[in-house]
Amino acid sequence: MELVNRFVFPPIKTAYGNPAGKVTDGQLTFYGQIARNGPGLIILEPVAVTPEGREHPKQLSVHLPDSVQELKKLVEGIHGEGRLACLHLNHAGAAANPKATGATPKAPSPCTCAASGQKAEALTEGEIEDILAGYESAAKKAREAGFDVLEIQAGHGYLVSQFLNGKINKRQDRFGQDRQLFIREVISAVRRSAGEMVLILRISGDEMSPEYGLPREDLSSVLDFARETGISAIHAGMGSACFSPPWYFHHMSLPGKPQIDAVSWIRQQSSLPIITAGRLGRKDRAEQMVEEGLADLLALGRPIIADPQILEKWQKGEDEKVILCGYCLQGCLHRVRTGEGLGCNVNPEIGQPDLEATSRPLTVLVAGGGPAGMSAARYLAKRGHQVTLAEKEEELGGQFALAWRAPGKEPMREGFESLVRAVEESQVSI
């Protein structure tokens, strides 16, 4: 398999879907924007292999009778932009959302997901077999829909990780006596239907929870048999959805060293190519990860949401024109959780239809130079209107100019400054 570049778009939840699990215009628009001159491989938002493993009421589905036809729409859109498409297979286990599933979460053993407060009941062997059948069915549908790659979620505190983890898996049957049995069965089930499709294994380099996180010795054994079971690459993130969400979402205030340490350890344990994910939206850091052998491929999610042209700009040496992600998580996480759909404080155009030039240029005054005013002014100017942006203070930004000054929020400054710079260099009169 060949990619046009070494970048990957990771599986980011969008909430652009609907409760019926159908593909929507919003999803088609979003993935078209991401794929256009973007990463060589686009991993779609997670799909749950059974309806009981869902995390969000608007989550994309793979278990429905018409899932092949629905998913094919996304694949064709991505292929139309010359990029490869990957389906990310998951079951949330204890992290499943009862509002999405209509049922009590299930896990290897009874436990409580700290992030949600939901108590999970133990899976029966029959339910485990149903989930394994779900993986096999999902892989078959992915192949029929035309996906190039499949990714199996085995980290971040989700169901596969829960089975591997002796702190959570207290079963006395074969799935507890051999905690690797479930992941081996998952990979076997996927491979039976996937044929020769490329398989990626998604893991947490460190779940960052001393009390409940997956120990390194358990993760090491997974890496050992990954190549033996036909896995082509390791996709390394951080954290756990239930026990260390800030690390899972790579919050801006967290230090970078634990991620470096985790990926360095994975490199020592495995010769498989590594896709490294997490706060790589600064060119110097991305280059550092490759030069130091800590990444073969780079996963860029939120930085591409903030600026879908970031890779083009890097390639052309136009680094100063990049609209930088501030890792604030407000549009790409908070909005998703509330069901509004993914957004971005510095790029409100994400997921929206492409701009068209106006046939009736107007003279427009935008009052207020906060992030909303700046974005509105840029949008109107792009469409061909003559725009004046008025701000009573000496600098643009409004509350955005203050937000990054709070402790732990310094990375927001770069996002703020890049947005101001984009406005100042546009056709907007200030």
C-alpha positions as CSV (number, residue, x, y, z in Angstrom):
1,M,0.0,0.0,0.0
2,E,1.3,3.4,-1.0
3,L,0.3,6.8,0.5
4,V,0.7,10.1,-1.2
5,N,2.3,11.5,2.0
6,R,3.2,10.3,5.5
7,F,0.1,11.9,7.2
8,V,-3.0,10.2,8.6
9,F,-6.2,11.7,9.7
10,P,-7.2,9.9,13.0
11,P,-10.7,8.8,14.0
12,I,-12.3,11.9,15.4
13,K,-15.9,11.9,16.5
14,T,-18.0,14.5,14.6
15,A,-21.6,14.2,15.8
16,Y,-22.5,15.1,12.2
17,G,-24.6,11.9,12.0
18,N,-28.1,11.2,13.1
19,P,-29.7,8.7,15.5
20,A,-30.5,6.4,12.5
21,G,-26.8,6.0,11.9
22,K,-27.0,7.1,8.3
23,V,-24.4,9.0,6.4
24,T,-25.3,12.7,6.2
25,D,-24.4,15.6,4.0
26,G,-22.4,17.0,6.9
27,Q,-20.2,14.0,7.0
28,L,-19.8,14.0,3.3
29,T,-18.8,17.6,3.3
30,F,-16.4,17.2,6.3
31,Y,-14.5,14.3,4.9
32,G,-14.3,15.9,1.5
33,Q,-12.7,19.0,3.1
34,I,-10.2,16.8,5.1
35,A,-9.3,14.6,2.1
36,R,-8.8,17.5,-0.4
37,N,-5.0,17.8,-0.7
38,G,-4.9,16.3,2.9
39,P,-3.5,13.3,4.6
40,G,-2.8,10.2,2.5
41,L,-5.0,8.0,4.8
42,I,-8.3,9.2,6.2
43,I,-9.5,7.1,9.2
44,L,-13.3,7.7,9.7
45,E,-14.8,8.4,13.0
46,P,-15.3,5.3,15.2
47,V,-18.0,2.8,14.3
48,A,-19.3,0.4,17.0
49,V,-19.4,-3.2,15.8
50,T,-22.6,-3.8,17.7
51,P,-25.3,-1.2,18.7
52,E,-24.5,-1.9,22.4
53,G,-21.0,-0.5,21.9
54,R,-21.9,3.0,20.8
55,E,-20.6,6.2,22.4
56,H,-22.8,8.8,20.8
57,P,-26.4,9.0,19.6
58,K,-25.1,10.5,16.3
59,Q,-22.4,8.0,15.8
60,L,-21.7,6.5,12.3
61,S,-23.0,2.9,12.1
62,V,-21.7,-0.3,10.5
63,H,-24.3,-2.8,11.9
64,L,-27.3,-1.8,9.8
65,P,-28.6,-3.7,6.8
66,D,-27.8,-0.8,4.5
67,S,-24.4,0.1,6.1
68,V,-22.4,-1.0,3.0
69,Q,-24.3,1.4,0.7
70,E,-24.1,4.2,3.3
71,L,-20.4,3.9,4.0
72,K,-19.6,3.6,0.3
73,K,-20.7,7.2,-0.1
74,L,-17.9,8.3,2.2
75,V,-15.3,6.0,0.6
76,E,-16.1,7.3,-2.9
77,G,-15.8,10.9,-1.7
78,I,-12.4,10.2,-0.1
79,H,-11.2,8.2,-3.2
80,G,-12.3,11.0,-5.4
81,E,-9.7,13.2,-3.7
82,G,-7.0,10.7,-4.3
83,R,-6.8,9.5,-0.7
84,L,-7.2,6.1,0.9
85,A,-10.0,5.3,3.4
86,C,-9.9,3.4,6.7
87,L,-12.7,2.3,8.9
88,H,-12.1,2.3,12.6
89,L,-13.7,-0.6,14.5
90,N,-14.5,-0.3,18.2
91,H,-16.7,-1.4,21.0
92,A,-16.7,1.0,23.9
93,G,-17.5,-1.6,26.6
94,A,-17.7,0.2,30.0
95,A,-17.4,3.6,28.1
96,A,-20.6,3.0,26.1
97,N,-23.2,5.6,26.3
98,P,-26.7,4.5,27.5
99,K,-28.3,7.4,25.7
100,A,-26.9,6.0,22.5
101,T,-27.5,2.3,23.2
102,G,-30.6,2.3,25.3
103,A,-28.9,-0.3,27.5
104,T,-26.6,-0.7,30.5
105,P,-22.9,-0.7,29.5
106,K,-21.2,-4.1,29.5
107,A,-17.6,-4.9,30.3
108,P,-15.5,-8.0,31.0
109,S,-16.3,-7.6,34.7
110,P,-18.5,-5.2,36.7
111,C,-16.8,-1.8,36.9
112,T,-17.6,1.9,36.9
113,C,-16.4,4.3,34.2
114,A,-15.0,7.2,36.2
115,A,-15.6,9.7,33.4
116,S,-19.3,9.0,33.0
117,G,-20.1,7.5,36.4
118,Q,-21.9,4.7,34.6
119,K,-21.7,1.2,36.1
120,A,-21.1,-1.6,33.7
121,E,-22.3,-5.2,34.1
122,A,-20.3,-8.3,33.1
123,L,-20.7,-9.7,29.6
124,T,-21.9,-13.2,29.3
125,E,-19.9,-15.6,27.0
126,G,-22.9,-15.4,24.6
127,E,-22.6,-11.6,24.4
128,I,-18.9,-11.9,23.8
129,E,-19.5,-14.2,20.9
130,D,-22.1,-11.7,19.5
131,I,-19.5,-8.9,19.7
132,L,-16.9,-11.1,17.9
133,A,-19.5,-11.8,15.2
134,G,-20.0,-8.0,15.0
135,Y,-16.3,-7.5,14.3
136,E,-16.4,-10.1,11.5
137,S,-19.5,-8.6,10.0
138,A,-18.1,-5.1,10.2
139,A,-14.9,-6.1,8.4
140,K,-17.0,-7.8,5.7
141,K,-19.1,-4.7,5.2
142,A,-16.0,-2.4,5.2
143,R,-14.4,-4.6,2.4
144,E,-17.6,-4.5,0.4
145,A,-17.9,-0.7,0.8
146,G,-14.4,-0.3,-0.7
147,F,-12.3,0.7,2.3
148,D,-8.6,0.2,1.8
149,V,-7.6,-0.2,5.5
150,L,-9.2,-1.4,8.7
151,E,-8.2,-0.1,12.2
152,I,-8.9,-2.1,15.3
153,Q,-9.2,0.0,18.5
154,A,-7.3,-1.9,21.2
155,G,-6.5,0.9,23.5
156,H,-7.8,4.1,25.2
157,G,-9.6,2.1,27.8
158,Y,-12.2,0.6,25.4
159,L,-13.4,-3.0,25.4
160,V,-10.4,-4.7,23.9
161,S,-8.2,-2.9,26.4
162,Q,-10.6,-3.8,29.2
163,F,-10.2,-7.5,28.4
164,L,-6.4,-7.1,28.4
165,N,-6.3,-5.3,31.7
166,G,-6.2,-7.5,34.8
167,K,-7.3,-4.5,36.9
168,I,-10.6,-4.6,35.1
169,N,-10.9,-8.1,33.8
170,K,-11.7,-10.3,36.8
171,R,-13.4,-13.1,34.9
172,Q,-12.9,-16.7,35.9
173,D,-13.7,-18.2,32.4
174,R,-11.3,-18.6,29.4
175,F,-11.5,-14.8,28.7
176,G,-10.2,-14.1,32.1
177,Q,-7.7,-16.9,32.4
178,D,-6.2,-15.8,29.2
179,R,-6.7,-12.0,28.9
180,Q,-5.2,-11.9,25.4
181,L,-7.8,-14.3,24.1
182,F,-10.3,-11.6,23.3
183,I,-8.0,-9.5,21.2
184,R,-6.7,-12.6,19.4
185,E,-10.3,-13.6,18.6
186,V,-11.1,-10.0,17.4
187,I,-8.1,-9.9,15.0
188,S,-9.0,-13.4,13.7
189,A,-12.6,-12.4,13.2
190,V,-11.6,-9.3,11.3
191,R,-9.0,-11.1,9.2
192,R,-11.5,-13.8,8.2
193,S,-13.7,-11.1,6.5
194,A,-11.0,-8.6,5.6
195,G,-9.0,-10.9,3.5
196,E,-5.7,-9.2,2.5
197,M,-6.8,-5.7,3.6
198,V,-4.2,-3.8,5.6
199,L,-4.9,-3.9,9.4
200,I,-3.8,-1.2,11.9
201,L,-3.9,-1.7,15.6
202,R,-4.7,1.4,17.7
203,I,-3.3,1.5,21.2
204,S,-2.5,3.8,24.0
205,G,1.2,4.2,24.5
206,D,0.3,4.8,28.1
207,E,-3.2,5.0,29.6
208,M,-1.9,7.4,32.2
209,S,-3.8,5.9,35.1
210,P,-1.7,4.1,37.7
211,E,-4.8,2.7,39.4
212,Y,-6.7,1.5,36.3
213,G,-4.4,1.8,33.3
214,L,-3.2,-1.1,31.2
215,P,0.3,-2.2,32.6
216,R,3.2,-2.1,30.2
217,E,3.8,-5.8,30.5
218,D,0.3,-6.5,29.1
219,L,0.8,-4.0,26.3
220,S,4.2,-5.5,25.5
221,S,2.7,-8.9,24.9
222,V,0.2,-7.3,22.5
223,L,3.0,-5.7,20.5
224,D,4.8,-9.0,20.4
225,F,2.0,-10.9,18.7
226,A,0.7,-7.9,16.6
227,R,3.1,-8.7,13.7
228,E,2.4,-12.5,14.0
229,T,-1.3,-11.8,13.5
230,G,-0.8,-9.7,10.4
231,I,-1.0,-6.2,11.8
232,S,0.8,-3.8,9.5
233,A,1.2,-0.7,11.7
234,I,0.7,0.5,15.3
235,H,-1.3,3.7,15.8
236,A,-0.2,5.1,19.2
237,G,-2.3,7.6,21.1
238,M,-2.4,8.2,24.9
239,G,-4.8,8.0,27.8
240,S,-8.1,6.2,28.6
241,A,-11.7,7.3,27.8
242,C,-12.8,6.3,31.3
243,F,-9.9,7.0,33.6
244,S,-7.7,9.7,32.0
245,P,-9.7,11.6,29.4
246,P,-7.4,14.7,29.3
247,W,-4.6,12.4,28.1
248,Y,-6.9,10.7,25.6
249,F,-7.9,14.1,24.1
250,H,-4.3,15.6,24.5
251,H,-5.4,18.6,26.5
252,M,-3.2,21.7,25.9
253,S,-2.0,21.9,29.5
254,L,-0.4,18.5,29.6
255,P,3.4,18.0,29.3
256,G,4.8,16.5,26.2
257,K,7.4,14.2,27.8
258,P,5.1,11.3,28.7
259,Q,4.1,10.9,25.1
260,I,7.8,11.0,23.9
261,D,8.6,8.3,26.6
262,A,5.6,6.2,25.5
263,V,6.4,6.2,21.8
264,S,10.1,5.6,22.5
265,W,9.2,2.6,24.5
266,I,6.9,1.3,21.7
267,R,9.7,1.7,19.2
268,Q,11.9,-0.4,21.4
269,Q,9.3,-3.1,21.7
270,S,8.1,-3.4,18.1
271,S,9.6,-3.1,14.6
272,L,6.2,-2.4,13.1
273,P,5.7,1.1,11.6
274,I,4.3,3.6,14.1
275,I,1.6,6.2,13.5
276,T,2.1,8.7,16.2
277,A,-0.9,10.9,17.3
278,G,-1.3,13.9,19.6
279,R,-0.5,17.6,19.4
280,L,1.6,17.4,16.3
281,G,0.2,20.5,14.6
282,R,3.5,22.4,14.9
283,K,5.8,21.7,12.0
284,D,9.0,21.6,14.1
285,R,7.5,19.0,16.5
286,A,6.2,16.9,13.6
287,E,9.7,17.0,12.0
288,Q,11.3,16.1,15.4
289,M,9.1,13.0,15.8
290,V,10.2,11.7,12.4
291,E,13.9,12.7,12.7
292,E,14.2,11.0,16.1
293,G,12.6,7.8,14.8
294,L,9.5,8.2,17.0
295,A,7.0,8.2,14.0
296,D,6.9,6.7,10.6
297,L,3.5,8.3,9.9
298,L,2.0,11.3,11.7
299,A,-1.6,11.6,12.7
300,L,-3.0,15.1,12.5
301,G,-6.6,15.6,13.6
302,R,-7.4,18.9,15.2
303,P,-4.7,20.8,13.4
304,I,-6.3,19.8,10.1
305,I,-9.7,20.8,11.4
306,A,-8.3,24.2,12.3
307,D,-6.7,24.5,8.9
308,P,-7.5,21.9,6.2
309,Q,-4.8,23.5,4.0
310,I,-2.0,23.0,6.6
311,L,-0.2,20.3,4.7
312,E,-0.2,22.4,1.5
313,K,1.1,25.4,3.4
314,W,3.9,23.4,5.0
315,Q,4.9,21.9,1.7
316,K,5.0,25.4,0.1
317,G,7.0,26.8,3.0
318,E,4.1,29.0,3.9
319,D,4.2,28.1,7.6
320,E,3.2,31.6,8.7
321,K,-0.1,31.3,6.8
322,V,-1.2,28.3,8.8
323,I,-4.2,28.8,11.1
324,L,-2.9,27.0,14.2
325,C,-5.0,24.8,16.5
326,G,-4.9,26.0,20.1
327,Y,-5.9,22.6,21.5
328,C,-8.8,24.2,23.4
329,L,-11.2,21.3,22.8
330,Q,-14.1,23.7,22.8
331,G,-15.4,23.1,19.2
332,C,-14.0,19.6,18.5
333,L,-15.0,18.0,21.9
334,H,-17.5,20.1,23.8
335,R,-19.8,20.7,20.8
336,V,-19.6,17.0,20.0
337,R,-20.5,16.0,23.5
338,T,-23.5,18.3,23.5
339,G,-24.7,16.9,20.2
340,E,-24.2,20.2,18.3
341,G,-21.7,18.7,15.8
342,L,-18.0,19.3,15.5
343,G,-16.8,22.9,15.2
344,C,-13.7,24.9,15.6
345,N,-13.1,28.3,17.3
346,V,-10.6,29.4,14.6
347,N,-12.3,27.7,11.6
348,P,-16.1,27.9,11.8
349,E,-16.2,26.9,8.1
350,I,-15.3,23.3,8.9
351,G,-18.1,20.9,8.0
352,Q,-19.9,23.7,6.1
353,P,-20.5,23.8,2.3
354,D,-17.7,25.3,0.3
355,L,-17.8,29.1,-0.2
356,E,-19.2,30.5,-3.4
357,A,-18.4,34.0,-4.8
358,T,-21.3,36.3,-4.4
359,S,-23.0,37.7,-7.4
360,R,-24.0,40.9,-5.5
361,P,-21.0,42.4,-3.7
362,L,-22.0,44.5,-0.7
363,T,-20.3,47.0,1.6
364,V,-20.4,45.4,5.0
365,L,-19.5,46.6,8.5
366,V,-18.7,44.0,11.1
367,A,-18.9,45.4,14.6
368,G,-16.6,43.7,17.1
369,G,-13.2,42.1,16.5
370,G,-13.6,39.0,18.6
371,P,-13.2,35.5,17.1
372,A,-16.8,35.6,15.8
373,G,-16.3,39.0,14.2
374,M,-12.9,38.1,12.7
375,S,-14.3,34.9,11.3
376,A,-17.4,36.6,9.9
377,A,-15.2,39.3,8.3
378,R,-12.9,36.7,6.6
379,Y,-15.9,34.7,5.4
380,L,-17.6,37.8,3.8
381,A,-14.4,39.0,2.2
382,K,-13.7,35.5,0.7
383,R,-17.1,35.7,-0.9
384,G,-16.2,39.0,-2.5
385,H,-17.9,41.6,-0.2
386,Q,-16.1,44.8,0.7
387,V,-15.7,44.4,4.5
388,T,-14.8,46.7,7.3
389,L,-14.1,45.2,10.7
390,A,-14.5,47.7,13.6
391,E,-13.0,47.0,17.1
392,K,-13.1,49.6,19.9
393,E,-10.0,48.2,21.6
394,E,-6.5,48.7,20.4
395,E,-6.1,45.0,19.4
396,L,-8.3,42.4,17.8
397,G,-9.4,39.3,19.7
398,G,-12.0,40.2,22.3
399,Q,-12.0,37.5,25.1
400,F,-9.9,35.3,22.9
401,A,-7.0,37.8,23.5
402,L,-7.4,37.0,27.2
403,A,-8.1,33.3,27.1
404,W,-4.5,32.1,26.5
405,R,-3.2,34.1,29.5
406,A,-4.8,31.7,32.0
407,P,-2.5,29.1,33.5
408,G,-2.1,26.1,31.3
409,K,-3.7,27.7,28.2
410,E,-0.6,29.2,26.6
411,P,-1.0,27.1,23.4
412,M,-4.2,29.0,22.6
413,R,-2.0,32.1,22.0
414,E,-0.7,30.6,18.7
415,G,-4.2,29.9,17.5
416,F,-5.3,33.4,18.5
417,E,-2.3,35.1,16.8
418,S,-2.6,33.1,13.6
419,L,-6.3,34.0,13.3
420,V,-5.5,37.7,13.8
421,R,-2.7,37.5,11.3
422,A,-5.1,35.9,8.7
423,V,-7.6,38.7,9.1
424,E,-4.9,41.4,8.9
425,E,-3.5,39.8,5.7
426,S,-7.0,39.4,4.1
427,Q,-9.0,41.9,2.1
428,V,-10.7,43.1,5.3
429,S,-10.3,46.8,6.3
430,I,-9.7,47.1,10.0
